[in-house]
Amino acid sequence: MPQGPRAADIPRLRTALKVYRVSAAITGTFLLLLVVMMVLRYGFGVDIEFGGPFGFLALTPKDQLTAINLSTVILTVHGWLYVLYLGCDFVMWRLARYSFGRFLFIALGGVVPFLSYFFEFQVPPYIERRIAQTTDAAPAAEEVSA
């Protein structure tokens, strides 16, 4: 199993953890919007139209869209936010030095609805425990070398 984070990486790890929490919340929200959009598109054959002739927001058949297709916007924004989410997961994995399996498990947070909200509250205590193990081990290592 990989060792804990290096002492020099702890400040960057805490920053990455803060960015991760924000990205998890935003990515999770857009994932839920994406699920609603997919149900509307493939279940009912309509897309969400913004600013069209049917009103400010309207459910319009795909072949009748004349304004901004908000369904496509949701799809694209979620994709890029998931890239940010994966980037945060990667940085935390690299700095905290946890297992690759945990990296992949956390990566599922942007794909499985509601999982990113769960991870938003489960990952920070795990990272803080790894940091605490590193800071507790550092004085012991210094005593052994002295």
Sequence and secondary structure as in RCSB ss.txt:
>XXXX:A:sequence
MPQGPRAADIPRLRTALKVYRVSAAITGTFLLLLVVMMVLRYGFGVDIEFGGPFGFLALTPKDQLTAINLSTVIL
TVHGWLYVLYLGCDFVMWRLARYSFGRFLFIALGGVVPFLSYFFEFQVPPYIERRIAQTTDAAPAAEEVSA
>XXXX:A:secstr
      GGGHHHHHHHHHHHHHHHHHHHHHHHHHHHHHIIIIIHSEEEEEEETTEEEEEEEGGG  SEEHHHHHH
HHHHHHHHHHHHHHHHHHHHH   HHHHHHHHGGGTSTTHHHHHHHHHHHHHHHHHHHHHHHHHHHHHHH 
